[in-house]
Amino acid sequence: MSVDAIVKSLSIDDLVTRRDAVVAAVRAADSSYREALAHAVHLGNGVPLVLHIEVREGIGWRDNARWFGDGGAADALVSGVDAACWRELMSKSGLLTFLDQQAKDEWERGLSKPPPFTADAVRATIARLYDERGSMFERGVVNVFRALSWDFKSNSPRKLGKKIILTGMTWGDRDHRAAYVNPEACRKLDDLIRVFAVLDGHPEPDHTRASLRQLEGQGWPKSIHAVVGILDPKPVPYIEIKAHANGNMHATFTRPDLVDRANLIIAKHHPNALPPAAV
């Protein structure tokens, strides 16, 4: 499959062209400002004229603000433009659908110093992520298993059981009277749902309909029941959850047959995980 066929929802070349136009404008503005400084050095009775313009970098103001003409501001702006373009690509192309929690975390960290958003770099990145989707698919459920706390009897150190307890899934208010979903932690649910969906014969669920979107905006009392799964083309529930204000989430699986198949993936990476009769 060609790279452009993978991301049918947007034009790579159009996005690169628009990025290049913004970068060219930034470079031109920086050059014009430097020229203005050169002409203004000795204006005003021999007193140098200082022209400072604060610029934005990324999504917030820097504590030690840079300025046009200092040699770093234009580069900082271009870096911010590249980061925005990479985020646009990942979001609108649907590539985030293939990424597990670990890959998403690594991706976000990489955007602190993004590579230039060029056509070659974009196509190479898309091809790499598409080729790695199988390994990310397996790694997602394996990492969820590895991160389970054995302090809870429901969590077996050998396999996924009928129910698991996930930690750090919610934030409680000061009096622990309500719980709110932890957006980052919900990626654990997404990794499980992705595995169940694919094993159930469905494509990877659209990242825009992920578990966070299914739970978002809900301020919960001390505990609440909810069900998450895939929504399209029709709802298919996979995990019944009960969350608490102490951060813990009890996840009960609705499809034991899919859990058995997910455990085989875990056993592939941890050969001694499952009891002999389960392999």
SULPE-V787147 format. One record per helix or strand. SS is the DSSP state (2 for helix, 1 for strand). FROM is the first residue (numbers start at 1). TO is the last residue. Records with the same first field share a line. If there is no record, write none. Layout:
# SULPE-V787147
SS = FROM-TO  FROM-TO
This chain:
# SULPE-V787147
2 = 3-6  12-40  73-93  95-98  101-113  119-131  133-146  186-199  207-209  211-215  256-269  276-278
1 = 54-54  57-57  60-60  67-67  163-166  170-172  179-181  220-220  223-230  236-244  249-253
